[in-house]
């Protein structure tokens, strides 16, 4: 398991990263609260990525 505090490391190493936190949910937010956890995933997947890709 990766500690949430390590998320900043991933953000600096990857491009097009979005960090979403659900402090009151556990390891399976998509099962615990799908109505709340699905919109950020859907928004990410449907985002317009037609522009140039920039590296961090």
Kinemage of the C-alpha trace (Angstrom):
@kinemage 1
@onewidth
@group {chain A} dominant
@subgroup {mainchain}
@vectorlist {calphas} color= white
{ca unk a 1} P 0.000 0.000 0.000
{ca unk a 2} L 1.237 3.469 -0.862
{ca unk a 3} L 0.757 6.194 1.765
{ca unk a 4} L -1.345 9.125 0.606
{ca unk a 5} L 1.519 11.439 1.555
{ca unk a 6} L 3.476 9.972 -1.387
{ca unk a 7} L 0.941 11.345 -3.869
{ca unk a 8} L 2.992 14.520 -4.321
{ca unk a 9} L 5.914 12.384 -5.520
{ca unk a 10} L 3.729 10.895 -8.234
{ca unk a 11} L 2.386 14.306 -9.190
{ca unk a 12} L 5.902 15.577 -9.801
{ca unk a 13} L 6.904 12.505 -11.833
{ca unk a 14} L 3.834 12.138 -14.065
{ca unk a 15} L 2.042 14.508 -16.396
{ca unk a 16} L -1.704 15.113 -16.522
{ca unk a 17} L -2.156 14.057 -12.901
{ca unk a 18} L -5.160 14.920 -10.772
{ca unk a 19} L -5.199 14.201 -7.086
{ca unk a 20} L -8.581 13.565 -5.511
{ca unk a 21} L -8.935 12.781 -1.850
{ca unk a 22} L -11.826 11.157 -0.024
{ca unk a 23} L -10.620 11.264 3.604
{ca unk a 24} L -13.661 9.450 4.973
{ca unk a 25} L -13.433 6.536 2.511
{ca unk a 26} L -11.097 3.567 2.555
{ca unk a 27} L -9.257 1.573 -0.118
{ca unk a 28} L -12.309 1.066 -2.327
{ca unk a 29} L -13.997 4.440 -2.790
{ca unk a 30} L -15.670 3.214 -5.987
{ca unk a 31} L -17.474 0.573 -3.916
{ca unk a 32} L -18.000 2.577 -0.726
{ca unk a 33} L -19.454 5.670 -2.403
{ca unk a 34} L -19.692 5.307 -6.191
{ca unk a 35} L -21.897 8.383 -6.587
{ca unk a 36} L -19.158 10.540 -5.110
{ca unk a 37} L -16.048 8.805 -6.440
{ca unk a 38} L -17.131 8.259 -10.052
{ca unk a 39} L -17.439 11.919 -11.177
{ca unk a 40} L -13.710 12.729 -10.800
{ca unk a 41} L -12.805 9.573 -12.721
{ca unk a 42} L -15.325 10.326 -15.442
{ca unk a 43} L -14.133 13.950 -15.685
{ca unk a 44} L -10.536 12.784 -16.052
{ca unk a 45} L -11.378 10.228 -18.734
{ca unk a 46} L -13.548 12.642 -20.708
{ca unk a 47} L -11.180 15.623 -20.462
{ca unk a 48} L -10.099 17.245 -23.709
{ca unk a 49} L -6.520 16.199 -24.344
{ca unk a 50} L -6.265 17.483 -27.903
{ca unk a 51} L -3.484 19.935 -27.041
{ca unk a 52} L 0.220 19.186 -26.795
{ca unk a 53} L 1.450 16.928 -24.035
{ca unk a 54} L 3.810 18.658 -21.628
{ca unk a 55} L 6.144 16.850 -19.303
{ca unk a 56} L 6.446 17.912 -15.644
